[in-house]
Amino acid sequence: MKHQGHFWRLWGWPIVLGLLTAVGLVSALFSDGGLGDAIAWVTLGIPVAAGLWFGWLRRT
């Protein structure tokens, strides 16, 4: 039986989006402008964009 790839196929993208969100929140909390804010914007924007794409925009 081939079950080793099943975990990553099911949980891969949610784990990636969770890690991006965690990095963005920590960066926003501890940065004081500049590159830290840019990292926070990008890493928090990607999960929002994915949620909009798969939750709202693809239904139309």
Secondary structure, 3 states (H helix, E strand, C coil): CCCHHHHHHHHHHHHHHHHHHHHHHHHHHHCCCCHHHHHHHHHHHHHHHHHHHHHCHHHC
